[in-house]
Amino acid sequence: MEVIITAPSLDPSQNVSGVSAVVRFIIDNNKACRYVHFEMGKRDAERGGLRRIVSLAKAFREWRRLLREKPESIVHYSFPLSTRSILRDPLFIREAIRQGHRVIVHIHGGLYLTAKTIPFMQRHILKRVFSWDVPFVVLSDLERQLVIERFGAKRVTVLPNCVDVPVDVPVPVPVDVPVNVSVPVDVPVLTLGYIGRIEENKGLEELLAACRQLKEEGLPFRLEIAGKEEREGEFLPRFDELLGSNFRYAGVVCGNAKAEFFRRLDVFVMPSYFEGLPISLLESMSYGVVPVVTPVGSIPTVVEDGKNGLLTAVKEVQPVANAIKRLAEDRRLLMEMCRNARETILTRFSPSNYVEKLNNLYITTST
């Protein structure tokens, strides 16, 4: 069967996007379908303003043309619940419905999925969208409950994000370090990492402040960051100034470079303000990297505090610093969580099961 699937650019050098990562995974793993990717979303280097309005008008014309050319195709529409997407995407989704296409709307987190308050316009649009008689895909039972209770959705399927699991990840070796004491000089320095869009909503201010505190306390650690800054110069120069030789910016990584990035890490730190189910989280855990993350979106459905990672409070520095310090000073706990993190992905996030569930949804939609 043929499927038109939407996402920002699938080239990581053009766009750092969790939605793009999900769509790349689907296209690479689901060989039973012929996918046609329709680029939807601003590229990282693309300007906004009037240029963006013109670009959107052109995209809508191309969208209508593609739908007319492929009347039998299923439309798999990626829809993050962010302000930009809420104001843009319903027009595109509605056009696909109007032309008689079978449509699946795939929800990818976003601010307004879990926000305590939602502006009137965004709430009105979302209630209208979720009233449409099409299947919606969400990332967890929690998200399913939210879209039903908040927006009145009726046809909702849970399909957690999934990643390819590397097969050659070494098993962590025990390191004897007494708990709650200074780390001996012969113990490897703890390597922290973050990968994704480099911007405030990912908790980079809190990470920076936690690093400053840990440095002042004399805790030995390194930090690596990969991804693209939302606003150039907002965070990377500040990390570099604070940590010097103990900071490395890896740039935008993919393929082998991304694999090597994860292999260098002990701890993945992402104190986000809101999320869906981040691909970067699942990828890091598949390499046995211990997550230190906030309990937002669907993250708590994957990360069990104290077992396969540590959960910290949103917009608070001290819990982030405490979690990192705990893992630095208790290397046996770190090793245990490394194993549990990888085991979580191996046992719960099978690519073959994901593809089977997705294709069953396509078939159900076709009938």
Secondary structure, 3 states (H helix, E strand, C coil): CEEEEEECCCCCCCCCCHHHHHHHHHHHHCCCCEEEEEECCCCCCCCCCHHHHHHHHHHHHHHHHHHHHCCCCEEEEEECCCHHHHHHHHHHHHHHHHCCCEEEEEECCCHHHHCCCCCHHHHHHHHHHHCCCCCEEECCHHHHHHHHHHHCCCCEEECCCCCCCCCCCCCCCCCCCCCCCCCCCCCCCEEEEEEEEECHHHCHHHHHHHHHHHHHCCCCEEEEEEEEECCCCCCHHHHHHHHHHHEEEEECCCHHHHHHHHHCCCEEEECCCCCCCCHHHHHHHHCCCEEEECCCCCHHHCCCECCCEEECCCCCCHHHHHHHHHHHHCHHHHHHHHHHHHHHHHHHCCHHHHHHHHHHHHHHHHC
